[in-house]
Amino acid sequence: MDTGDELIALELSSSEFADRERTEAFHQIYGREILKLEIEPLPDTALQIDMKLRALPGMSVAAATASPIFCRHTEAMIDNDDPVLVFNLDGTAIHNQNGHETSLGPGEAVLTTNGLPGTATNPTTRRVVTWRISRALIAPLVRNFDDAIGRPLDRGNPALSLFLDYLGIVNERQTLANAAMRRAVVNHMIDLGALVLGATPDAVELANMRGVAAARMRSIKTHIRAQFGNPGLSLDSVAAKQGISKSYVRRLFEAEGTSFTEFVLNQRLASAYKMLTDPSLAGRSISEIAHQSGFNDISYFNRSFRRAYGASPSDIRMRK
């Protein structure tokens, strides 16, 4: 699976085809050619599949909602041996591969492969996320890799939620705007995927330094951006939310040449600046804007704002 260094984004939908030809047209154009699957709606159901596909160097992520269907990956369709992690978000499914039958409910996952024939049945409408990765990149990092194919994953593995949360980064075009960042994200995903599947000791050590740190940092920043207006946001509350120590949070920010306090302050100042320059908020007082941005102390807000923007909040508001 070679996409070069580019980010490829595709959206597939059975709604593109007329009702009377939907099943065969979707099956031929997308099922056989792209997904490498024979796809059939279950009896007395209409085919409806909507999918978003994101591909990075060596890996791809697909998020799909599908009506009740039966899928078959045949010997004739095998053209690679890439493993595919299947995460069942909603609905139910039954996967058969490598001599194993695995029933999935919401929140459960299974490791499959493009290198073996197999089937999957969705008795209900299903939401699913899949992660396809080059076997050469992941297999050496996992203990007993081939034995895991077709088996359910341990849903109690803490790496699973971290992996799924970090997967969302593939939709952030600005984050993935340069080739170096795209390659870094692939490495982080490989680290997290290895932990999900059962990493070797060396892979665990590397993952903790690289993929886990990146995923934790992304999750922390997402939480801060959602909560910066809360004056109670603190190092203690963020560490507790993440289930990690305060010292670990500090080290993550230090590795980026900043601090927790500085990052939170910058988020709050940026929010205040945006509101001060919004004509629709002209009637809102500066003190109100400061409080809504998470500042309890107006004097501290004014000093910090002037340091950051070289002008007072009043000056910025007058310039707009």
FENBELSUL-V630246 format. One line per field, one symbol per residue. ss: DSSP state (H for helix, E for strand, C for the rest). phi: phi as a letter, one per 40 degrees, with the letter a starting at -180 (. if undefined). burial: # if it has 24 or more other ideal C-beta (glycine too) atoms within 12 Angstrom, else .. Layout:
BEGIN
ss->???
phi->???
burial->???
END
This chain:
BEGIN
ss->CCCCCCCEEEEEEHHHCCHHHHHHHHHHHHHHHHHCCEEEECCCCCCCEEEEEEEECCEEEEEEEECCEEEEECHHHCCCCCEEEEEEEECCEEEEECCEEEEECCCEEEEEECCCCEEEEECCCEEEEEEEECHHHHHHHECCHHHHCCCECCCCCHHHHHHHHHHHHHHCCCCCCCHHHHHHHHHHHHHHHHHHHCECHHHHHHHHHCHHHHHHHHHHHHHHHHHCCCCCCCHHHHHHHHCCCHHHHHHHHHHCCCCHHHHHHHHHHHHHHHHHCCHHHCCCCHHHHHHHCCCCCHHHHHHHHHHHHCCCHHHHHHHC
phi->.bbgbccbbbbbacccbcdcbdccccdccbcccbcfbcbbccdgbbcabbbbbbbbdgaabbbbbbcdabbbbcdcccbabccbcbbccagbabbbafgbbbcbbdgbaacbaccbcababbcbdbbabbbbbddccbdccbcfdccccgccccccccccccccccdccccccccccbccccccccccccdcccccchccdccccccccbccccccccccccccccbdccdccadcccccccgbcccccdccccccgabdccccdcccccccccccbcdcbcccccccccccchccbcccdcccccccbgacdccccccc
burial->#.#...##...#.#.......##.###..##..#########....###########################........########.########...#.#...###############..###########.###.##..#..######.....#########.##....##.....#.################...##..##.############.##...###..#.#..##..#.#....##.##......#..###########.##.........#..##.####.....##.##...#..##..##...
END
